[in-house]
Amino acid sequence: MLRKNIFALMAIGCLTALVACNDYETYGDKKDKERELISQFISDSTIVVIDESEFHANGDITDTQKNEFVYLNNSGVYMQIVHKGVGTPLKDGENTMLIMRFKEMCLEDTTVLDNLERAYDPDFLKVKRSGTTYTASYVQNLSLMYSAYSSTSVPAGLLVAFPYINVGRARTENDQISKVRLIVPHSQGHTIASSYVYPYYYELSFQRVKDL
């Protein structure tokens, strides 16, 4: 009787272990799921993906009428330039303060974070260009992103547009500041994205705090 009980317990233990193993997601599994989420979002949003050679041939622009996004090979980010913006590109060696408006949506659960309706509460970024490298940090007490993720570091994926946009300030009602849309994989995202292997969608606009 004792031996039967032991074998029964062993069988239950093996079954529990098997279920646990089947429920466990490897990093590879999570990356596969991330690719599926991005592909589904692209399909649902009727996005037309172009490669970098076509993007450069078109003058580093994306056709918003066709809903084009360029796939950037080095980062894995998909980018649409809605407006290149008034002003000038960041200069090599320049260190400046920018105002950022944003909408962020997690493609895993569609959670949205944004400051689009907070008229007097945009995010402030300190941005620096060194050659072809762009780095940025959130101003701690002036950033919803910092409040959400407890980090002043701006993810690399949010900076990929800077080589292709201008940053200035609108002086007339017809002037448009730079605006981009991005699909950012976990490897280029913030701590939550990288920890859970979640891709995110962004709408971002940038302008200088003051004119040069």
C-alpha positions as CSV (number, residue, x, y, z in Angstrom):
1,M,0.0,0.0,0.0
2,L,2.8,2.3,0.9
3,R,4.6,1.6,-2.4
4,K,1.4,2.4,-4.3
5,N,1.1,5.7,-2.5
6,I,4.7,6.6,-3.3
7,F,4.3,5.7,-7.0
8,A,1.1,7.8,-7.1
9,L,2.9,10.8,-5.5
10,M,5.8,10.3,-8.0
11,A,3.3,10.3,-10.9
12,I,1.6,13.5,-9.7
13,G,5.1,15.1,-9.2
14,C,6.1,14.2,-12.8
15,L,2.8,15.5,-14.2
16,T,3.2,18.8,-12.3
17,A,6.7,19.2,-13.6
18,L,5.6,18.5,-17.1
19,V,2.9,21.1,-16.9
20,A,5.3,23.6,-15.5
21,C,7.8,22.9,-18.3
22,N,5.1,23.3,-20.9
23,D,4.1,26.7,-19.3
24,Y,7.6,28.0,-19.2
25,E,8.4,30.5,-22.0
26,T,12.0,30.6,-23.2
27,Y,13.6,33.8,-24.4
28,G,13.3,32.4,-27.9
29,D,9.6,31.8,-27.4
30,K,9.2,35.4,-26.2
31,K,11.1,36.7,-29.3
32,D,8.9,34.6,-31.6
33,K,5.8,36.1,-29.9
34,E,7.2,39.6,-30.2
35,R,7.8,39.1,-34.0
36,E,4.2,37.9,-34.3
37,L,2.8,40.9,-32.4
38,I,4.8,43.3,-34.6
39,S,3.7,41.5,-37.8
40,Q,0.0,41.5,-36.6
41,F,0.2,45.2,-35.8
42,I,1.7,46.0,-39.2
43,S,-1.0,44.0,-40.9
44,D,-3.9,45.5,-38.8
45,S,-2.6,49.0,-39.4
46,T,-2.1,48.4,-43.2
47,I,1.5,49.5,-42.9
48,V,3.7,49.3,-46.1
49,V,7.2,48.4,-45.1
50,I,10.1,49.7,-47.3
51,D,13.8,49.0,-46.9
52,E,16.5,51.5,-46.2
53,S,17.8,51.6,-49.8
54,E,14.3,52.7,-51.0
55,F,14.0,55.2,-48.1
56,H,17.3,56.8,-49.0
57,A,16.5,56.8,-52.7
58,N,13.3,58.8,-51.8
59,G,15.3,61.4,-50.0
60,D,15.0,59.9,-46.5
61,I,11.2,60.4,-46.4
62,T,8.3,58.0,-46.0
63,D,5.0,58.4,-47.9
64,T,2.3,58.9,-45.3
65,Q,-0.4,58.5,-47.9
66,K,0.8,55.0,-48.5
67,N,1.4,54.6,-44.7
68,E,5.0,53.7,-45.4
69,F,7.4,52.7,-42.6
70,V,11.1,52.1,-43.2
71,Y,12.7,49.1,-41.5
72,L,16.0,50.1,-40.0
73,N,18.3,47.1,-40.1
74,N,20.8,48.1,-37.4
75,S,18.1,48.7,-34.7
76,G,15.2,46.6,-35.9
77,V,13.0,49.7,-35.5
78,Y,10.2,50.5,-38.0
79,M,10.0,54.3,-38.6
80,Q,7.6,56.6,-40.3
81,I,8.5,60.3,-40.7
82,V,5.2,62.2,-40.6
83,H,6.9,65.7,-40.6
84,K,10.6,66.4,-40.9
85,G,9.9,69.6,-39.1
86,V,11.0,73.2,-39.1
87,G,14.5,74.2,-38.0
88,T,17.7,72.3,-38.5
89,P,19.1,68.9,-37.6
90,L,21.1,68.5,-34.4
91,K,24.7,69.5,-35.1
92,D,27.7,67.3,-34.3
93,G,28.8,68.1,-30.8
94,E,25.5,69.8,-30.0
95,N,24.0,69.4,-26.5
96,T,20.5,70.8,-26.2
97,M,17.1,70.6,-24.5
98,L,14.0,69.4,-26.4
99,I,10.3,69.2,-25.7
100,M,8.8,65.8,-26.5
101,R,5.1,65.0,-26.8
102,F,4.4,61.3,-27.1
103,K,1.9,58.4,-27.2
104,E,3.2,55.0,-26.2
105,M,1.3,51.7,-26.7
106,C,2.4,48.3,-25.6
107,L,1.7,45.8,-28.4
108,E,1.3,43.0,-25.9
109,D,-1.7,44.4,-24.0
110,T,-2.4,47.7,-25.7
111,T,-1.7,49.7,-22.6
112,V,-1.3,53.4,-23.5
113,L,0.7,56.1,-21.9
114,D,0.7,59.6,-23.3
115,N,1.1,63.3,-22.6
116,L,-0.8,64.6,-25.7
117,E,-3.6,66.1,-23.7
118,R,-1.4,67.5,-20.9
119,A,-1.1,71.0,-22.4
120,Y,1.3,72.3,-19.8
121,D,3.1,69.1,-19.0
122,P,5.3,67.9,-21.8
123,D,8.5,65.8,-21.4
124,F,11.8,67.5,-21.4
125,L,14.9,65.8,-22.9
126,K,18.6,66.6,-22.8
127,V,19.9,65.4,-26.1
128,K,23.5,65.2,-27.3
129,R,25.0,64.3,-30.7
130,S,28.5,63.0,-31.1
131,G,29.2,62.1,-34.7
132,T,26.5,59.6,-35.7
133,T,25.7,58.7,-32.1
134,Y,22.7,60.3,-30.3
135,T,22.1,60.0,-26.5
136,A,19.4,61.6,-24.4
137,S,18.1,61.7,-20.8
138,Y,14.8,62.8,-19.3
139,V,14.7,65.7,-17.0
140,Q,13.8,64.0,-13.8
141,N,11.0,66.3,-12.5
142,L,9.8,67.2,-16.0
143,S,9.0,63.9,-17.5
144,L,6.0,61.5,-17.5
145,M,8.4,58.9,-18.9
146,Y,10.7,59.2,-16.0
147,S,7.7,59.0,-13.6
148,A,6.5,55.8,-15.3
149,Y,9.8,53.9,-15.6
150,S,12.0,55.5,-12.9
151,S,14.9,56.1,-15.3
152,T,16.3,59.2,-16.9
153,S,17.8,57.2,-19.8
154,V,15.9,57.6,-23.1
155,P,15.8,54.3,-24.9
156,A,17.9,54.1,-28.1
157,G,14.8,53.1,-30.1
158,L,13.3,56.5,-29.5
159,L,16.3,58.3,-30.9
160,V,16.6,56.6,-34.3
161,A,14.8,59.5,-36.2
162,F,17.2,62.2,-35.2
163,P,19.5,61.8,-38.2
164,Y,16.5,62.4,-40.5
165,I,14.5,65.2,-38.8
166,N,14.9,68.9,-37.9
167,V,14.4,70.3,-34.5
168,G,13.1,73.9,-34.2
169,R,10.1,75.8,-33.0
170,A,7.0,76.7,-35.0
171,R,6.8,80.4,-35.7
172,T,3.7,80.5,-37.8
173,E,0.4,78.5,-37.8
174,N,1.7,76.7,-41.0
175,D,4.9,75.6,-39.4
176,Q,5.1,71.9,-38.4
177,I,7.4,70.5,-35.8
178,S,9.0,67.1,-36.3
179,K,6.8,64.1,-35.8
180,V,7.6,60.4,-36.2
181,R,5.9,57.1,-35.6
182,L,7.9,54.1,-34.5
183,I,7.6,50.4,-33.8
184,V,10.3,49.6,-31.3
185,P,11.4,46.0,-30.4
186,H,12.3,45.1,-26.8
187,S,16.1,45.3,-27.5
188,Q,15.7,49.1,-28.2
189,G,13.2,49.9,-25.6
190,H,13.0,50.8,-21.9
191,T,13.4,48.5,-18.9
192,I,9.9,47.0,-19.0
193,A,10.2,46.3,-22.7
194,S,13.6,44.6,-22.4
195,S,12.6,42.6,-19.2
196,Y,9.4,41.2,-20.6
197,V,10.3,41.2,-24.4
198,Y,7.5,43.5,-25.3
199,P,7.4,45.6,-28.5
200,Y,6.0,49.1,-28.3
201,Y,4.4,51.6,-30.7
202,Y,5.2,55.3,-30.4
203,E,4.1,58.6,-31.8
204,L,6.6,61.3,-31.0
205,S,7.1,65.0,-31.7
206,F,10.1,67.1,-30.9
207,Q,10.8,70.8,-30.7
208,R,13.5,73.0,-29.2
209,V,12.8,74.7,-25.9
210,K,13.9,77.9,-27.5
211,D,15.1,79.1,-30.9
212,L,18.8,79.1,-31.6
